[in-house]
Amino acid sequence: MEAGWDDVRAGELIDGRYELVDPAGKGGMAQIWRAHDRKTGRQVAVKFLRLDTEDLRQLDTQEQEEELGHRRLRFIREAGLLAFLRHPNIPEQYAFGTHGGVPYLVMYHVVGINLRTFLNEYTPLPPTVAVSAAAQIAGALVHAHERDVVHRDLKPENLMISERGVGFLIDFGIGKQLGIESTLTQPGSTLGTPGYQAPEQIQGEEATAATDVYSFCCVFYELLTGRPPFVTNDRDGSVERQHLRTTPLRPSDLAAGIGDALDELVLRGLAKEPEQRPTMREILDVLGEFTPRPGDPEPRPWLPNDPTRPFRALDENTAANRSPEQEPAGGTRDDEDGGWLDPDAIELLCSAAERELEEGEPGGAVSELAGLVSRVREEWGRRPLVRQVWELTAGGLWLAGDFGAAARLYENIADDLVRGNNPRERADRAVFGLRAARCRLESDGDTGAAINVATEAGYTAAALPEPYAMQVETERREAADRISELLAARDGGLDSGATPGRE
């Protein structure tokens, strides 16, 4: 048996910068540690793959090696998915590697509680609280589904509410990218958690985005009513049987204040046939009609982890609630703009800008961020929120057709904000370089320069571990396709010898 998480100790330094502080939790496959990033000063979470669980000890040597191989591949796949996903309601991944033979990934540390604990402590919830929590998770799922990523294990234990009320979708351990064959699931086996599995999962069929929709609506049902849609009873039988055959009660039959629109939305999402369910985008559009607006009063009774706050707080003075790691470096000062920028307000602005970009219509939020590009860099240095502002602004400029400005901002991100040389940072530099090259293609049509960038990115990808290589290759293929389109449109057709590739 290889070294396990028991061999990891407080005070150890991971990747030369992440100092382990204390264990923060564990599951069947992983151990989570809270850690201090010596480089940035922020608190992070380090997730280690567990290599010595009780079920492994019960296997013979060959079976142990096979199972460990599967677990390692799943862990690598999870790292690849997190590297591919960038959303305010999905913890950002900062690094991936091995320590003493144990695979780990480093990610944003969510200070808060999981939704199971939240439900246990605060049920019954006012409908506006339930909708606010659900809408944030729906936004994360829209982002994942539009990138062909399915979670496959949505349940309250895999959702978190931070101290600021921000909802997070966590644990992509059995997630996958659609269209990519996997050898990590045995034919006929079931994934997910009983009580939240879609009928097709219970029957061992392939999961799709509609599978996540069903599981999401199971969770949403529980947020609205305080109980899941099905519970074991003598009349209807097991939960699995009911998921396959029984229509659930309307949420309004179990809790007050739930209107017809939410009833219908939940029941559509719990349809037995996947094709009858709405998409996550359709669900988010409906939920958006019921979330609070800036300046709305806080719910009663008061909640310490209030998921309505991200929707209400745009006009609030939240500086008093700022946690230490969110304070601007260098303390506080006054300036002509009224003092330091409020990180809470900027995070909310980023969430609004993210929604604008997902809809393909950059608007007021993106414009506001564009006006803050220089200021956030001056006040906050290279912290992740600065990069988020720059990325969203560049994406908005790209969609708006201001390709030259977008290219310059992508180049600045690669040159100024991504400074390290670990695999994640090398991959990020390659990705931003490719995006800049694609913008330059649209602004000045310089295919030669773009080919050089794409070729260099191919060499970079070849030297990276699998999850980061996949991230770069996805971006490189998109650049190569656009280069080919432009070459094909020129007189004389496509010059196949100039098509970017990797030797």
N, C-alpha and C positions, 0 to 999 in steps of 0.2 A: 504493500500500500504506500502511495506517495504521501508527502507531507500534506497536512490538512490545515484548516483554519486555526486549530488549536496551537499551531506553531507560530502564529502571528501574535505579536505582543505590543502593548501600548508603548509609545516612544519610538517605534521603528519608523524609518524613513522610506517611503515608497517613491520610486522614480526620482530620488534625490531631492524631493520637495514636499511630499505629503506626509506629515508627521501624524501617526495614528494616536488618537486621544482615548477613545473608549468604544466598546461594542455598542451598536445602536439597534441591533435586532438580528434575527436569523430566521431562515425558512428551511425547507427541505433541501434546497440546492445551493443556497448562498448565505454568507455571513456579511452583515453590513457594519462598517466602522465609521464613526465620526472622526474626521481628521482636520488638521490645520495646514493650509497651503502656505508654506514659508515664503513663496514668491509673491503672492498677491495679498496675503493676510486674511483671505476669506476662509470660511468653514466649508468643508466639502464632505461628501460621503464616498467611501471606498467600499466597493462590493467585491468580495472574494468568492470564488467558486469553492464550495465545500467538497472535499475529496475523501471524507472519512465518515460518512453518515451511517446510521445503524443498518439501513437496508443494504448498503454496500458490503458491510461486514458479514452479512448472511450469504453472500455469493462466493463461489469458488474463484480462484485466481484469474482464470480466463474470463469468466463472466464479469469480474470486477474491471478488468482492463477494457472490455467492450463497453461496459456502462460508462466508465470514466471517459472513454473516447467520445461517446454520444454527448455527455455533459459538457465536455470541452467545446465540441462543435456548436452546441446550442448557445453556450456562453459567447463564443466568437460571433455567432449570428446575432445575438442580442446587441453586442457592441456595434456591429455593423448597422443595425437598424437605428440605434440611438444616434450614431454618427450621421445618419441620413435624415433624421427628423430634427427640425428646429422650430419649436413652438413654445410660447410662454407657459403653456399648461402641461408640458412634458419636460422633466428634468434634463438639463443639458449635460451631455457627456464631455469631459475635459481630457481624459487620457485613458489608454488601454494598454495592458502589458501583462507580464508575469513577475511575481516576487517569490523567490525561493521555490520555484516550480509551481506556484499557485496562481492561476489566472485572476486578474482583477480589472475592474474598470472604475474610474473616478468620475463622479457626477455632482451636479448641484445638490446641496443638502437641503431638503425640505424640512423646515422646523414647523411641526404641526402634528396632527393625528390622522390615522387612517379613517376611512368613511365608516367602517364597522364600529369603531369606538365612538365616532361622532353620532351615529344613529343610536347606539346604546345609551348615550348620555343625554341626548337632546330630543329624541322622538317623544311626542309628535311635533313635526316641523310645520311652521306656517308655509303655505304653498309657495310664496315668493322665495323662501329660503331653499326649498326643494328644487325649484326651477333654476335658481341661480347656481346651485352646485351642479345640476345636470347640464346647464348650458356651457359651463366652462369645460367639462369633460367632453361634451359634444364637439366643442371647437377643436380640442386635441384630436379627436377621432376623425373629424373632417380633414384635418391636415394629414393624418396618417393614411386615410383611405385615398385621398387624392394623389398620394405617392405610392399607391398599391400595397400598403402595409396593413395587415390585419393583426390585432392584438391576440385574440383567441382565448383570453382568460379574464374577461371583465367581471369584477365582483367587488364588493365594498372593501375587501382587504387590499385590493390593488389600486385603490384611489385614495388620495390624501387631500386634506384641507389644511392649508398653512395657517399660522397665527394671524396672517393678514386676510384670511378668507379666500386665498387663491387655491383653486382646485388643480390637482396634478394627477395625470395618468401615469402609473409606474409599472414596472416589472413586465418587460417585453420578452421574458425568458422563453415563452413558447410562441412568440409572434413570428410572423414570416412575411416575406414579400411575395405577392401573388405573381404567378407565372414562372417562378423559380422552383424547380423540382427539389424536393427534400427527401433525404434518406433517414431523417431523424425521427420520423413517426412511423410506427409499424402499421401495415395495412389492417384496417378494421378496428384499430385502437381508438379510444375517445380522448379528446382534449377538453380542457376547461374544468369548471368546478360544478358538481351537482347542485341544482337549484338555480343556476345561471346559464346552463348550457342550452343552446338552441336545439330544436328537434333533430336537425341534420348532424349536429355533434354527437348527440346521444346515440344515433344510428351509425356512427363511425364514418360519416361522409366528409368530403372536403369542405373546410371552412372558407367562407367568403366574407366580403364586407357586410353582407346581410346577416351573417352569423353574429358579428359584433353588434349590429343594430338590435338583434333580439336580446343579447345579454345586457346591453345598455338599458333597454326598456325594462328588463327585470330589476335592474338597480334603480331606475327612475321610479318604478312602481313602488319600491320599498321606501324611497325618499318621500313620496307623496303620502303613503298609507301607513308606514311603520312596519310593514311586513312584506315578504316577497309574494309574487303572484300566486304561488302554489305552496301549500304545506301538506305534509302527510296526514291523511285522515281515513277513517274506516270506510266512508262512502266512496271516495274517489281513488283511494289506493296511494301508491308511492308518488313522490314528486316527479320522478322520471316519466311515469305513466301519464300524469297530468300534463306535463309539458308536451307530450306527444298527442294527446287526445282531447284535452279539456280547454274550454274557453274560460279565461279568468273573469272574475267580477270586475266591473268598472271601478277604477280607483275612487270615484265619488260615492260608491256604495259603502266605502270603508272609512272615508275621511271627508270632512266638511271643506267647503271653499274651493273645490276643484271643478272647473267649468267643463263644458262639453268638448271644447277644442283639445284640452289636455287628455281627457278621457279617450277621445278618438285617436289621438296621436299614439298613446301608449298601446291601445288595443291593436292598431295597425302594426306597430313595431313588434307585437307578440304574435303576429300571424304565423301559422304553422308552416306555410309555404314561403320560402325566402323571397320569391319574386313579388309577393304581395306586400312586402314591408317597404316603408319609405327609406330613402337614403339618409345618411347622417346630415348631409347638407339640408335636406328638407326638414329634418327634425330641428336642426339649429335655427332655421328660419322661423319655425313656429315658436320655439322657446324664446327667441329674441323679442317676441311681442309681449312676453309676460315678465321679463326681467326688469328690475328697478331701473330708474333713470337717475342721472346725477342730481344730487340734492334731495332725493327721496329720504324719508325718515328711516332710521334703522329698525329692524324688526323687534317685536316684543313677544316673549321675553328676550332680553339681550343675550347674545351668544358671543363667547370669547373668540371662536373661530367662525366668523360670520361670512358666509359665501356671497352675501349681497354686497359686501363692501367694495369689491372691485368694480361693481356697476354704479354704486352710489357716490364713490369717493372722489370723483374728478374735481369737485369743487370744495372738498374738505381740506382743512389744514391737518395733515397727518404726520407732521414732523415729530410730534411728541411720541408717536408710536413707532418711530424708526428704530430698528434693531441695530446693535453696534456695528455689525459688518456692513451695514448700508450707509453709514456715515461717510461723507466725502473725506478723502484723505486730506490731512492738514487742518482739521477742525472746522470752525464756522467763521463766516465773515459776512459783512454787508457789502453790496455793490449797487450799481445803478439799476439793476434789474430786480432788486428786492431781496437779495440773499442767495443762498445756495439753491440750486435746482432740487426739487423734491423727488427722490427716486421712486416713491409710490406713484406720483403723478406721471412720471416718464414711463414707468412700466405699464400703466393703464393706457397711455398714449400709444405705446408699442403694440399692445393688444388690439387697439382700434385700427392701427395701421396694418397689422397682420390680416385682419378681416378684410380691409380694403384691397389688399394685394390678392387674397384668396378669391375675391370677387372679380379681380381683374380691373378694378376701377380705383386707382389711387386718388385720394381726395384730401379732405381737411387734415386728417391725422398725419398722413405722409408729409403734407406741406409743412405742418408744425415741426415735425422731426427734422426736416431739411433745414429749417431755420436754427436748429439746435446743434448741428453737427460739430461746429467748432467749439461751442461752449461746453458740451459734455466732455469732449476730449481734454479741454483745459482744466475742468473742475475734477474729473474723475480718473484721469490717466487712461490706463488700458483695461479697466475692469470690464466684465462681460456685458454690462448694460450699455457701455459705449459702443462696443462692436455691434450689439443688436440695433441700436439707433442707426449706425452707419449702414448696416446690411439692409434694413428696411427702407432707408432713404434711397440707397442705390437701386433696390428692386423697384421702387416707385418711379424713379427717374427712367429706368429701363422701359417700364410699361408705358410711361407717358411719352416715350420717343425721344427723350433727351439723352441719346446714347453716349455722347462725348462726356457729359458730366457723370453719368453712371460709370463709365469706364475709369475715369479718374478716381472716383470714390472706391471702386473695387481694388484698384491698384494701391490706393492708400491703405486699405484694410490689410492687404497682403504685405505691404512694406512696413507699416507702422504698428498694427495691432497684433499681428501674428509673428512673434519674435523668436520663439523657441525652435528646437530641432527634433522634438520627439515625433513619432509617427502621426499623431493627430494634427500637429501643427504643420508638418510637411504636407500632409494631405490638404489642409485648409488653404495653405498658400497656393497649391496647385489649382484648387477649385476656384479661388478668387482670381487667379491669373487667367484661367479659362473664361470666366465670366467677363472679365475686362476685355479679353481678346474678342469675344462674341459681340460685345458692344462696339468695339473698334471696327469690326466687320460691317456693322450696320451704319456706322457714321462715315467711314472712309473707304470701305470695301477692300482693305489691304489683306488679301487672302494669304500672301506669303508670310507675313508676320504671324497671322493666326495659325498657320500650319506649323511654324516653328514652336509656338507655345503648346499646341496640341501634341506635337511629337515629344517635346520635353516632358509634358505631363504623363505621357505613356511610359517613359523611362522611370519617372517618379513612382507611378502606380506599381510598376514591376518590382520595385524595391520595398514596397510597403506590406505590412500584414494584411490579411484578407479583408477585414471590415473597412479599412481605410482605402485599400486598393479599389474596392467596389465603389466607394464614394467618388473617387477621382475618375474611375472609368465611366461611370454614369454621366458625369459632366463632360468628359472628353468625347464620348460618343455623340452627345448633343452638339458639341462644337464641330465635330467632324462632319455630321450630317448637314449642318448649315453651310460649312465651307464647300461641301460637295454640291449643294444646291446652287450656290453662287457661281461655282466653276462651270456647272452644267448650263447655266443661263448665259454664259459668255459666248462670244463667237467662237466657233470651232468645237463646242460641246465640252464634255468633261475630260480633263486631263488626268487620267487615272494614276499617272505616275506622281501627281502632286497631292493625292489624297493622303491626309494625315493618318499615321498609324504607328505601330510600335514594332520594331524589328525583333 
